[in-house]
Amino acid sequence: MAKCFSFTATQDSCYRYSFTRAGLKSSTTDLGDGTIMHCWIPKKHNPSKRTLLLIHGFGANAMWQFNGIIPQFMPKFNVYVPDLLFFGESYTTRAERSESFQAQCVMSLMEAQNVTKMDVFGLSYGGFVAYSMAAQFRERVGRVVLGCAGVCFEEKDIDEGGVFKVVTSIEEAAEVLIPQTPEKVRKLVKLSFHKPPPSMPSCFLQDFIEVSFKLPRFKFASFSTRYYPPPPPFILFPEISCVLQPVFSS
């Protein structure tokens, strides 16, 4: 019998209502070459306010990570919240999977919205994308804030713990970052939180997987490989450039 209720889909609808009530609207932009970007944009852009771009990390979509802070930012900023490629409603048929390509697509999206100058906050994987935006588009990106993003990761950091100590291959890392079973979700939560929240029943976690990670996993394969390096010795993002903007990291 088909499932008649989804906790995750219901929560997703609540987030949509919350974003809309806060003053944002859903927008989809065709960038061409098979690339579609979804973004929450202001219902009315106020030229007197600074523009704040919020870039999410791994997860279902941007709403799940930023719902709690949107109301605090709306009075002072024009807030833009995109879904990165292969998350939410954004996707591409192109082969590129790097954080550099993600950054270019986000900037193209902002250009389509006639936004030329912005401050950027990137969370986790979104921090890599935010940093890449700052490096590539120095005249357009002002202040940069990175949260939980190991942009300058070094080998000594690996020895101190984290996900690198519990996986032995790129494939295993992808299974953790893109969980397909309740057990893998619990493992990801345990690795991601200093104080993990109480474990949820498997039925809720399975529902979250089916709704949030419904794209075929092969679409993530090279994407995850680019984000997650092979076991040491390695250099994470050896081509990373220095940026001139003020950068804050936590």
C-alpha angles and dihedrals in degrees: 000000000000117000110257099191133042120190091197095050090047091051089047089055090050090053090050090053090047093051091047093048090050090060104268131119133202116254132180122200127193107215093184128241090074097301122132122182124195120201141169107232134179115275085227123017112223111210091202092064129075116248118242120196116199115200118193131214132225112325145087098303141315095278094066092057103039106032094101096055104038096090091054093054101040098078093056105029145043095240122209120184115184130187108234118231113291092017125096110335099337121104145146137204091209121105098235116111105163126121085242091061091046089053092050092050092049091050091048088052091052091048089053087055089051092246112142103167128042147155114231135212118189125190121204107313087008087064090064090051092047092051091048090052090052091050095047101037105034095157093053103041118072120176119008127203121187121195121195092340119140095208091148096038115166132192091252088062090059091059091055094065140259132121093322090071096056102045129064103189144030090250092055090047090053090052089056097043093044101033119199099181134048089245091057091049090054090049091051092049091049091052095043101050130062087208106023116214119245113289116260126221115275092244091063093045092049090051090052090052094050094049100036103038101035094128113100109269093231088071088064097044103094090028091061091042091057093048097042115051127212120265117289142318090067142115116232112227096345090184094059114138130216114250127214097210123097105271124194121188134187 
